[in-house]
């Protein structure tokens, strides 16, 4: 197990004189920015064998479709929550009608109910019939 002297150490050491850079920025080399290389993650996928590239492509497509569905659902929820809900009031008094009404109209104080042969006017606050007209 004898190795030549310094065979491993010399391969890791630089040969030549080390230069000490000057302290001013003017002397710094402009090429330092070019030495840095950003690795594109998409290039690593290209080095995969064909079946794995197809699997990766399908998984990415599945994730993209799922993300689109999630965004659509979230947008629909936001629209529903942004709508103003009308105020609903519970009935205070129940009034019975003689016949089935054909139409109804509400004003601030009265309810107008139209039937096949006439109409009636009811007060909203007392739920009493104020006026009624029927064709004979």
Secondary structure as UniProt FT lines:
FT   TURN            5..6
FT   HELIX           7..12
FT   HELIX           25..27
FT   TURN            30..31
FT   HELIX           32..35
FT   HELIX           41..46
FT   HELIX           50..82
FT   STRAND          103..106
FT   STRAND          110..114
FT   STRAND          118..123
FT   TURN            124..126
FT   STRAND          129..134
//
